[in-house]
């Protein structure tokens, strides 16, 4: 299957299917400019008030407060391991796109060797040689994303949402899938439906398949679904199934 032939589904009530060649039967017609009309698009009308509402924001703040004591201890241990095992800073700061495509600084623990990315941005792969031994453990356990609690506290991100993406990759994917801008209807998340089911694809084709899960969450986002995702995230962390 070619990358340009991959399409994503606005999910019907019966669930979602695997992608196939061409256009989905009964696919909804949506404008590509989310600022001018996606808020009124039928598949997302019910979920948008929750995604950008007070209940979800209150949940985010409470989750940060509850997790902060343990997070501080884990961050201290991780920082020590990083400094003892490789040269470079403890934290890795990178610009990502948030709600409405607005850039923000995303904080993570450094998991790669210093100066790992030279020239054109590239996705990390499962056996990426740039990842340090300590960094591999941090990625598998998702502990490298603990500093993003600060982003959640600031309001740049939500605890549950779509994975924040860099502008370089967003532009590439938007050229393949015009509806890709739909993912900027809400804040990106520290964890999400796609992360717990599909991991972190390192190709354009994989990212477009991943977009199916983004659409699923955007259409069906609710307090209950967020709780389900949090439960699945704990299982991923305990099983060290991150990348």
C-alpha positions, 0 to 999 in steps of 0.5 A: 500500500502506498502512503498516498493511498492510505486514508483514515476513517471518521468512525461510525457507531459500529467502530472502526475498520482497517484502512484499505485502498482509496476512499472509505465508503460513506466517508464524511466530507470535512473542510480542512480549515478547522478554524472556520468550521470543524467545531461544527462538524457533526462527528466531533460536535459532542466531544469538543465541549469536553475536550476544551472544557472545564471538567477536563482541565480540572481533571488535568490539574488534579492528576498533576497534583496527585502524581507530583510527589512520586514524579519528583522522586522518579525524576530525581533518580532518572536525572542522576542516571542520565548524568552518570551514564552520558554527557549532556543535559538532563532535560530535552526541550523541543518545540511542538504544536498544540491546540489550534496549531500554536507552538509550545516548548515540550519538556522531556528527559533526554534519552539520546546522545548529545547532538543526536539530531543533525540536519533534517528532523527524523522519527526515532525508531525501535532500535535507534542507535542514538538512544542511550541504554538509560534512555531506552529504559526511560522510553520503554517505561514512559518515564522520559515524559514525566517532565510534561507534567509541567506542560499539563500544569501550564495548560500547553497539554492535557493528561490525555489527548493526541501525541504532540507533534513537530511542525516539520512532521505535521506538514508532511502528514498534512500533505498526505491527509488533508484532514490531519489538521483535525488533531489540533482541535484540542490540546495534545496529551501526555498519553492517549488512545493512539499511544496505548494501542499503536505505539510510536510509528516511525514512518509516514505510512505508520503515522497515517495509520495512527491517525485513525486512532486520533480520529476515534478519540476526537469523536468519542472523547469523554471522561470515561474514555480518558479513565480507560486510557489512563488505566491502559497507560499504567499497564503499558508502563508496568509492562515497559511497552513504550518505545 
